[in-house]
Amino acid sequence: EDSAEMLSMLLSGKGHATRMALDGATALSVAATFLPHVGLLDLSLPGMSGYELAQRLRAMPDLAHIRLVAVTGHGSDAHRVKARAAGFDEHLLKPVDLQAVDAVLASVRQELRQAR
């Protein structure tokens, strides 16, 4: 919870609109109304794994475009393969490198500009 709050505050401070959810069901509800361009998801969530959450987000038509980033302590090749199969685009290890998050966000901004 603390690391999620810290990351949300840091990104908000950089001018990004953020929403935070601490479990999968809440994340689905928030995403359905907020329609984010990027989702930073822990793989270990209460009630629903981050893998399942990614699959369910990918199944939502309004979120087909979302860039999903696993933010996790699970960094083995097996975890990376499983995350990719679940729909994740990126895999960042905790403690998260803010420069890596900034790079993902910059990439998404560039894609959005090109799509216009």
C-alpha positions in Angstrom: 0.0 0.0 0.0 2.8 2.4 0.9 4.7 1.9 -2.3 1.5 2.3 -4.4 0.7 5.6 -2.6 4.3 6.8 -3.1 4.3 6.0 -6.8 0.9 7.6 -7.2 2.0 10.8 -5.4 5.2 11.0 -7.5 3.4 10.6 -10.8 0.7 13.1 -9.7 3.5 15.5 -8.8 4.9 15.1 -12.4 1.5 16.1 -13.8 0.0 12.7 -14.5 -3.6 12.0 -13.6 -3.6 8.9 -11.4 -6.0 6.7 -9.6 -5.1 4.0 -7.1 -6.7 0.7 -6.2 -5.4 -1.8 -3.7 -7.3 -4.9 -5.0 -8.3 -6.3 -8.3 -12.0 -5.7 -8.0 -11.6 -2.1 -7.2 -9.0 -1.7 -10.0 -11.5 -3.0 -12.5 -14.1 -0.6 -11.3 -11.7 2.4 -11.3 -10.3 1.5 -14.7 -13.8 1.2 -16.2 -14.6 4.8 -15.4 -11.1 6.4 -15.5 -10.0 4.7 -18.8 -6.3 5.0 -18.2 -3.7 4.8 -20.9 -1.3 3.0 -18.5 -1.9 0.5 -15.7 0.9 -0.2 -13.2 -0.2 -3.4 -11.5 1.3 -5.5 -8.8 1.2 -9.3 -9.5 0.3 -10.1 -5.9 -3.1 -8.5 -5.1 -5.7 -9.5 -2.6 -8.7 -11.3 -4.0 -7.3 -11.5 -7.6 -3.8 -11.9 -9.0 -2.3 -9.2 -11.1 -2.3 -11.8 -13.9 -6.0 -12.2 -13.7 -6.5 -8.5 -13.5 -4.5 -7.9 -16.6 -6.5 -10.5 -18.5 -9.8 -8.9 -17.4 -8.6 -5.4 -18.3 -7.6 -6.7 -21.7 -11.1 -8.1 -22.2 -12.7 -4.7 -21.7 -13.3 -3.0 -25.1 -12.7 0.5 -23.8 -9.3 -0.5 -22.5 -7.9 -2.4 -25.5 -5.3 0.4 -25.8 -4.0 0.2 -22.2 -0.3 -0.3 -21.6 0.0 -2.8 -18.8 3.1 -2.7 -16.6 3.8 -5.4 -14.0 5.4 -3.8 -10.9 6.5 -6.7 -8.8 9.1 -8.4 -6.7 8.7 -11.5 -9.0 11.5 -11.2 -11.6 12.2 -14.7 -12.8 12.0 -15.7 -16.4 8.9 -17.8 -15.6 7.1 -14.8 -14.0 8.0 -12.6 -17.0 6.7 -15.2 -19.5 3.5 -15.6 -17.4 3.0 -11.8 -17.2 3.5 -11.5 -21.0 0.9 -14.3 -21.6 -1.5 -12.5 -19.2 -1.3 -9.3 -21.3 1.4 -7.3 -19.7 3.6 -5.1 -22.0 6.4 -4.3 -19.5 7.8 -5.9 -16.3 9.4 -3.7 -13.7 11.0 -5.0 -10.5 10.4 -3.4 -7.1 11.7 -1.1 -5.9 10.5 0.4 -9.1 13.0 2.5 -11.0 11.3 5.8 -11.6 13.3 6.4 -14.8 11.9 3.2 -16.2 8.3 4.3 -15.4 9.1 7.7 -17.0 10.3 5.9 -20.1 7.1 3.9 -20.4 5.0 7.0 -19.9 7.0 8.9 -22.5 6.6 6.0 -25.0 2.8 6.1 -24.4 2.6 9.9 -24.9 4.5 9.5 -28.1 2.2 6.8 -29.4 -0.8 9.0 -28.5 0.6 11.9 -30.4 1.3 9.8 -33.4 -2.3 8.4 -33.3 -3.8 11.9 -33.6 
